[in-house]
Amino acid sequence: MVQINMSEREITVKVVYYGPALSGKTTNLQMLHQLVDSGSRGKMVTLDTTGDRTLYFDFLPIEFGTANGFSVKLKLFTVPGQVMHKSTRKVVLSGADAVAFIADSQRSSASANAYSWRDMEANLKSNGIDFDQIPKVVQFNKRDLQDVKPLDEIKEAWGGIPTFPAVATKGEGVRETFRELLRQLYRNIDERHAFGSKFGVSEEDFLKGVFSSFG
């Protein structure tokens, strides 16, 4: 959960990219790594198998300062999508403050998306995280492939959850997904910790701090 260190004036939050295997979670982090200024991001750590799939997790740290002198540290993780790594996904999801669910837009991936979504819900609950309250967005990636679900069909099926079309390999939709997730994250923290009144960090200041780091 969000860590606030008043003596050091530091705020640390954990964001997890979740979804089925090969949906584009790692690609999202790779694109964010390219977009963020080198002075604001740490080294991206990726552990792969020989099949070019995430074996354990990816990790990308981003740090920026706010106008009133707080240092905000974002810790971005992905989870391995393969069914066999269920226990690893639960561990990586522990302590998450927000989740981006990366789905595959192809109709043939509908069952894999549904399984992964249920798996995410179960793992959040197992970690003591309120599934209904945690900030989350859905990205439907791979819009450039054949036989993808129409966007109106997607929006109808996913209800009130913010959804974004994307072609992550080209950077399309990556920033938009991330921005909306951080907007929701800020509002959640503000509601629980009076972020604005108690710490003097406004939503505008928070988002400006993040995206001023982008090249």
Secondary structure per residue as TSV (DSSP state, phi and psi in degrees):
chain	resnum	aa	ss	phi	psi
A	1	M	-	360.0	165.6
A	2	V	-	-54.6	135.5
A	3	Q	E	-112.4	124.7
A	4	I	E	-119.8	116.2
A	5	N	E	-109.5	100.6
A	6	M	T	-68.6	-37.2
A	7	S	T	-65.2	-36.2
A	8	E	T	-95.2	-5.1
A	9	R	T	53.2	51.2
A	10	E	E	-123.7	141.0
A	11	I	E	-125.3	124.5
A	12	T	E	-120.3	128.3
A	13	V	E	-129.8	152.6
A	14	K	E	-116.0	126.6
A	15	V	E	-119.0	131.2
A	16	V	E	-119.3	131.7
A	17	Y	E	-95.6	119.4
A	18	Y	E	-120.2	156.9
A	19	G	-	154.1	173.6
A	20	P	S	-68.1	167.7
A	21	A	T	-59.0	138.6
A	22	L	T	63.7	22.8
A	23	S	S	-81.6	-19.5
A	24	G	S	118.4	19.4
A	25	K	H	-64.1	-50.5
A	26	T	H	-62.7	-39.0
A	27	T	H	-61.2	-39.5
A	28	N	H	-58.3	-47.1
A	29	L	H	-66.8	-36.6
A	30	Q	H	-63.3	-40.0
A	31	M	H	-69.2	-40.0
A	32	L	H	-62.6	-39.3
A	33	H	H	-59.5	-38.7
A	34	Q	H	-70.8	-35.2
A	35	L	H	-75.9	-35.3
A	36	V	B	-76.9	139.1
A	37	D	-	-58.1	140.3
A	38	S	T	-61.3	-24.2
A	39	G	T	-77.8	-12.8
A	40	S	T	-108.1	-6.4
A	41	R	B	-123.1	151.5
A	42	G	-	-92.7	-170.1
A	43	K	-	-74.8	135.6
A	44	M	-	-83.1	127.5
A	45	V	E	-106.3	123.5
A	46	T	E	-130.7	130.3
A	47	L	E	-113.0	115.7
A	48	D	E	-114.4	159.4
A	49	T	-	-93.7	178.2
A	50	T	T	-68.3	-19.8
A	51	G	T	-87.0	12.3
A	52	D	S	62.6	34.0
A	53	R	S	-116.6	151.8
A	54	T	E	-68.6	121.5
A	55	L	E	-81.9	-44.9
A	56	Y	E	-121.2	-71.3
A	57	F	E	-164.6	165.4
A	58	D	E	-108.4	151.5
A	59	F	E	-140.0	128.0
A	60	L	E	-134.7	111.9
A	61	P	E	-90.6	137.1
A	62	I	E	-129.5	135.6
A	63	E	E	-133.9	138.9
A	64	F	E	-150.1	162.7
A	65	G	E	-106.7	150.1
A	66	T	-	-98.4	169.0
A	67	A	T	-62.6	-30.0
A	68	N	T	-97.0	15.8
A	69	G	S	94.3	8.2
A	70	F	-	-83.5	145.1
A	71	S	E	-102.3	123.1
A	72	V	E	-106.8	125.9
A	73	K	E	-113.3	119.6
A	74	L	E	-101.4	126.2
A	75	K	E	-110.2	109.2
A	76	L	E	-100.0	129.1
A	77	F	E	-127.4	154.8
A	78	T	E	-116.7	163.1
A	79	V	-	-113.9	154.1
A	80	P	-	-71.0	134.6
A	81	G	-	-85.7	-20.0
A	82	Q	S	-62.4	143.7
A	83	V	G	-56.2	-35.9
A	84	M	G	-65.7	-16.8
A	85	H	G	-101.5	32.5
A	86	K	H	-57.5	-44.3
A	87	S	H	-65.1	-35.6
A	88	T	H	-66.4	-41.2
A	89	R	H	-59.8	-40.7
A	90	K	H	-62.8	-42.5
A	91	V	H	-64.3	-46.9
A	92	V	H	-64.6	-34.0
A	93	L	H	-75.3	-16.9
A	94	S	T	-57.3	130.5
A	95	G	T	77.0	11.8
A	96	A	-	-67.0	141.3
A	97	D	S	-101.7	-18.6
A	98	A	E	-161.1	153.8
A	99	V	E	-134.2	132.8
A	100	A	E	-107.2	117.1
A	101	F	E	-93.4	118.8
A	102	I	E	-101.5	110.7
A	103	A	E	-104.4	156.3
A	104	D	E	-92.9	124.9
A	105	S	-	-71.0	-16.2
A	106	Q	B	-67.2	139.4
A	107	R	G	-58.5	-33.8
A	108	S	G	-66.4	-14.1
A	109	S	G	-99.3	6.0
A	110	A	H	-58.0	-43.7
A	111	S	H	-68.8	-37.2
A	112	A	H	-65.7	-39.8
A	113	N	H	-62.0	-45.7
A	114	A	H	-64.0	-42.7
A	115	Y	H	-61.8	-44.9
A	116	S	H	-66.1	-37.4
A	117	W	H	-63.5	-45.2
A	118	R	H	-64.9	-37.3
A	119	D	H	-64.0	-41.5
A	120	M	H	-62.9	-45.0
A	121	E	H	-60.0	-45.2
A	122	A	H	-64.1	-41.4
A	123	N	H	-70.6	-35.4
A	124	L	H	-62.0	-47.4
A	125	K	H	-63.4	-38.7
A	126	S	H	-64.2	-28.1
A	127	N	T	-89.8	6.1
A	128	G	T	75.9	23.3
A	129	I	-	-104.4	131.0
A	130	D	-	-71.6	110.9
A	131	F	T	-60.9	-36.8
A	132	D	T	-74.5	-26.5
A	133	Q	T	-96.7	-25.5
A	134	I	S	-65.5	135.1
A	135	P	-	-59.9	132.8
A	136	K	E	-153.9	148.1
A	137	V	E	-134.2	161.2
A	138	V	E	-120.7	130.7
A	139	Q	E	-112.3	125.6
A	140	F	E	-97.3	101.3
A	141	N	E	-87.7	172.5
A	142	K	-	65.4	41.1
A	143	R	T	-69.6	-10.2
A	144	D	T	-89.0	-1.1
A	145	L	S	-92.1	173.7
A	146	Q	S	-80.3	154.9
A	147	D	S	54.0	53.1
A	148	V	B	-96.4	154.0
A	149	K	-	-67.9	136.9
A	150	P	-	-62.5	148.2
A	151	L	H	-63.4	-35.6
A	152	D	H	-66.6	-34.0
A	153	E	H	-67.8	-38.8
A	154	I	H	-64.8	-48.4
A	155	K	H	-63.9	-36.4
A	156	E	H	-67.1	-40.5
A	157	A	H	-72.3	-32.7
A	158	W	H	-97.9	3.9
A	159	G	T	60.3	-130.3
A	160	G	T	-85.5	1.9
A	161	I	S	-77.0	126.5
A	162	P	-	-57.5	127.2
A	163	T	E	-122.9	145.4
A	164	F	E	-133.8	130.7
A	165	P	E	-76.4	150.7
A	166	A	-	-155.7	152.7
A	167	V	B	-127.6	85.0
A	168	A	G	-60.9	-31.3
A	169	T	G	-63.8	-21.6
A	170	K	G	-105.1	2.1
A	171	G	T	83.2	0.8
A	172	E	B	-76.8	124.3
A	173	G	T	85.8	-9.0
A	174	V	H	-68.9	-50.2
A	175	R	H	-66.7	-40.8
A	176	E	H	-62.6	-42.6
A	177	T	H	-60.9	-46.7
A	178	F	H	-64.4	-42.4
A	179	R	H	-63.4	-45.7
A	180	E	H	-66.0	-37.1
A	181	L	H	-63.2	-42.3
A	182	L	H	-68.9	-33.3
A	183	R	H	-62.5	-46.1
A	184	Q	H	-65.6	-38.3
A	185	L	H	-61.4	-45.9
A	186	Y	H	-58.5	-47.8
A	187	R	H	-64.0	-35.1
A	188	N	H	-66.4	-44.6
A	189	I	H	-66.1	-40.3
A	190	D	H	-62.3	-39.3
A	191	E	H	-66.9	-38.2
A	192	R	H	-86.8	-31.2
A	193	H	H	-124.0	10.0
A	194	A	-	51.4	50.8
A	195	F	H	-51.8	-46.0
A	196	G	H	-70.6	-54.6
A	197	S	H	-74.6	-39.8
A	198	K	H	-80.4	-39.5
A	199	F	H	-109.3	-6.0
A	200	G	-	69.6	25.9
A	201	V	-	-109.9	108.7
A	202	S	-	-82.7	164.0
A	203	E	H	-60.4	-42.3
A	204	E	H	-62.0	-43.0
A	205	D	H	-63.9	-41.6
A	206	F	H	-62.6	-51.4
A	207	L	H	-68.3	-36.8
A	208	K	H	-63.4	-39.5
A	209	G	H	-62.9	-40.8
A	210	V	H	-64.8	-52.1
A	211	F	H	-85.8	-9.6
A	212	S	T	-71.7	-16.7
A	213	S	T	-79.2	-14.6
A	214	F	B	-81.1	138.1
A	215	G	-	-76.1	360.0
